Amino acid sequence: MQDKVKELVDKALEERPSLFLIDLNISPANQIIVVLDGDNGVSMQDCVEVSRAVESELDRDTYDYSIEVTTAGATSPITMPRQYPKNIGRKLKVQTVDGQKIEARLESVDDEGITLKWKAREPKPIGKGKHTVQKEAVIKYSNIKEAKAVITFN
């Protein structure tokens, strides 16, 4: 059943190139959970259309199933390089594979990784006191253990 459902989801997403699959899970009780994301977000209508595309091709008499098509939540981890561009300008919490934790604004994205920028207070090189400096980190996708968007309310 897993292969059949994956094939149907892939076919539905071919017709919606701005959408992509984040996760597909089928429980032992045949509960199908499809998690989508999109380059421009995912609408309720997108979820309905993908659900209907799968349901129209999957026989309920053969497979007694339920299906839920949902989106990656605002606080869900960013798991694919394709998810980063829509988060440019937002604050991210990133943990690297070597344990470094950075909370900063996502400045840019390329094929290799991401660039984060933030301001930090550091001791002055000469004299007493601290001054504000602009910091930057370029992190390869392979070095990101976990990344999440930080929700802020202004």
N, C-alpha and C positions, 0 to 999 in steps of 0.2 A: 504494500500500500504506500509506503514511504516514497518509492521511486515514481509511482503513478501520480501522487499528489505533487511532488517536486516538479515533475514534467508539466502538470497543469498550471502550477503557479508560474513557472518560467514562461510558458506560453502566454499567460495573461499579462505578464510584465513586459514581454516583447512588444505588446500593443501600447504600452505606457512606458516609454524609455526613460522618463524622469524618475520612475520608481525603481527601487531595488530591494531585494530580500535581505533582511538582517538575520532572521531565524525561522526555522520550520521545525515544529516539534509535534510528534504524534504519540499520545499516551497509549498504554496498553488497552485502554477502553475506547480507543479510536477517537479521542478528542484531538482535533487538528487545530494547532495554534500557529498562525502565520503572522510574523512581525515584519512590517515594512518601514522603509524610510524613503525619502524622496529628495532630489536635488532642490526642489522648491517647497518642501514639506509634503504632507500627505493629507488629503481631505477625507471626510467621511464618505463621500461619493466614490473615491478611489478604493476604499476598503470594501464598500458594497459591491463594486464592479469586479474586484478580484475574487471575492467570496462567491459571487454568482457564476463567474467563469469556471471556478473549480466545481461548484455544486452541479452545474449543468452537464458536466462530463463524468462525474463520479456517481455511480449507481448506489443508492441507499440500500437497496435490497442485497447487493453484494457486500457492501461495507456499511455496517451500522455505525454511523459517525456523527459527530457534531463539528462545526467549524467556526473558528473565531479569527477574524482578520483585524489586526490592530496595528498601531504605530509604535515606534520606539518612543518612549516617554521623554519628557524634557530632562529628567534626571537620569535617564538610562546611560550607561557608558557608551562612548563613541568607539565602535569596534572595527570600522572600515575606513580606509583613507578617503573614500568617496563622501563620507559624512563631514569631513572637516571644512570644505569650502563654505558651506552654508553657515558655519559658526565663526567665520572671520569677523573680527570686531567684538566678539563676546569673550567674557572671562572664562577660562578653563582651569580645572584642577587636573594636573598631569602628574602621574607617578611613573618614574622610569624603572626599567628592569633592575637597575643598580640601587633602587630605593630612594632616589632623589625625588622630592615633592616640590612642585612649582605651581603657584596660582598666579596666572597672568593672562593678559589679553592676547588672543590669537591674532597675530599680525598678518601672516601669510602662510600659504600652503603650496607645495610643489610635489613632483613625483616621488621625491625622496623622503620628505618629512614636513615638519611644521616649524614656524618661527613664533616664539612667544616674546612679548615685551612687557616690562613692568618697571615701576620706580621703587627704589629702596633707599633707606637712610643708612649711610655708612660713615665711619669716622673720617674726618678730613685727613688728607695725606700729611699736611703740616698744620700744627696748632691743635687747639682743643675744639671740641664740638663735632657735630655731624653735618653732612650735607646730603642733598638728594641727588642720586645718580640714576641714569637710565640703564637698565639691564636688558639683555637679550639672550635668549637660548634657542639654538637650532637643534631640533631633536628629530632623529630619524624614526620612521614608523616602527622599525624593528626594535627600537629602544623604548617604546612606549608600552608600559605594562597596563595602565588604565588611564583613560581621559574622560572627564565629565564636564559638561557645561555647568557653570555656576549661575543660578537664578538670582537676579538682584531686583529689588523693588525700589524705585526712585520716588 
